[in-house]
């Protein structure tokens, strides 16, 4: 989950590396460090800005270097644990993302040889091992070291003796090479490279690359050179800037209409009531014939999958199981070619989801993906899939990517359902309602100030409940997650009918309840649940459709949203909950873009 950036070329590396660290800070912000062979090393605890304050760019000059922003796994966030780390002689320097599982055994062996350690990190073990093997051939030293390692790594290595050379390796942790004019870049996320190049090469697991200013070579596990095809990024620099918003999270929430429209663009055929998904069109025969689908994801992606289950089962009559990736990887896969595995990941690099995917492939399942990052590991390893086209999401808490995932599930459900017998009229209704979502999302965002005032009203609450029924139960889970992530409030999402089976004991006038009450088949039951809440004197914040007098009369505050068909209503209902979480965090004086203890792309297991 750490952020890695490297450069070799003809420009001063320092501003490039520091700029890259700032754009990668969402991947970790416990500490940061930089190494230039021409200058030396500098580290600092805390955000990247603390490192910047220690560096005089006029004096820090060199045409190559590496840098790192850390999300701590081994050892607390201290200056000595910050990357880069070096071998015993201070000749070889490395930055690393991942976890070395046999770190303790390797460390004991090195200690027995008299090697001393300064940090608690597993990364320093790698640095010391590479240093032992290094005899003027950096590629050979890295290759020999990695043969001893068990675990995951995205690794960049340089040395004082070969200052213009970067050795890059990947196994279970993403690394991308950016191609420039007589210069090359390396990063753990392509968004860091957008100011400099959109032409990138992704390393596959087990590959090692030798990167120099005018060339790069990639070698596979057998030491054979691999010819790589570059990928052209379709993101822009503006997409990784705040554009006048106070935070990336607020910007990304307000991008909801555009993101839904981008997700639908070229994929919706309202007149014939169908969707067209180029990434899986060729598999329509397989999709019609599958008997069961398992959806896996983590966090928000898992909750998107729960709503996807409702969509696929109701529209396409396809039985679906939804599992948390970290649990799925520990369970038996259905070994049957008539079963499909659909993995959902914004980054396309989520470690537990990737592990579940690989187990599904081993079981012979049809593997599909919903991912946002072109060229990511999951995108490359699934048999087929659908890109979100949500653009880069910088804030740690997922907002626009979650909405895009829900939209993709709706498109996928329509895609399969029409082939399995959904009528033309039903397809047309769903397609036309999908087409109206961007405009309706804009209507929700017009209430931002109203939602802000509600969030401020309950800013002192230490716990909250989010209640929903049927399609809105996953939205309740997601709303609670957002408040936990960015406002640090103990929030729980529940199916409303389950409230009286225990959790109702926690309600009083200090525990606000956010009730999702659209006018669907569960409406009257939801009204009954709200009455149960108000009878315990807990304040109710209702999210409902416009001009709903019954719910309004029962609630302390009301957020009105436009109406659409029940299956799509959760997409609109999610937006006010995202704004509520954002303003709840702001009212508590928190950094909502970088919540404590969290990182954007979870590439460790």
Protein Blocks (a to p, Z undefined) as FASTA:
>chain_A
ZZcdddddjbdfklmmmmmmmmmmmnocfbccdddfkloccddehjfklmmmmpcfklmg
cfbdcddddddfehpadfklpccdddfkomaccddedddfklmmmmmmmmmnopacfbfb
fklmmmmmmmmmpghiaklmmmmmmmmpgcddddddddfklmmbccdddehiacddddde
hiacddfbfklmmmmoccdcdddehiacdddfkbccdddfkopacdddddddfbdfklmc
gnhpabfklmmmmmmmmmmmmmmgopacfknopacdfklmmmmmmmmmpmbdcdddehjl
mmmmmmmmmmmmmmnopacddddfklmmmpccdddfkbccddddfklpafklmmmmmmmm
mnopacddddfbehiaklmmmmbdcdfklopafbfbacklmmmmmmmmmmmmmmmmmmno
pafklmmmmmmmmmmmmmmmmmmmmmmmmmmmmmmmmmmpcbdcdddehjlmmmmmmmmm
mmmmmnopacddddfklmmnommmmgcfklccddddddbfklmmmmmmmmmmmmnopacd
ddddehilklmmmpmbdcddddddfklmmmmmmmmmmmmmmmmmmmnopafklcghiafb
lcbZZ
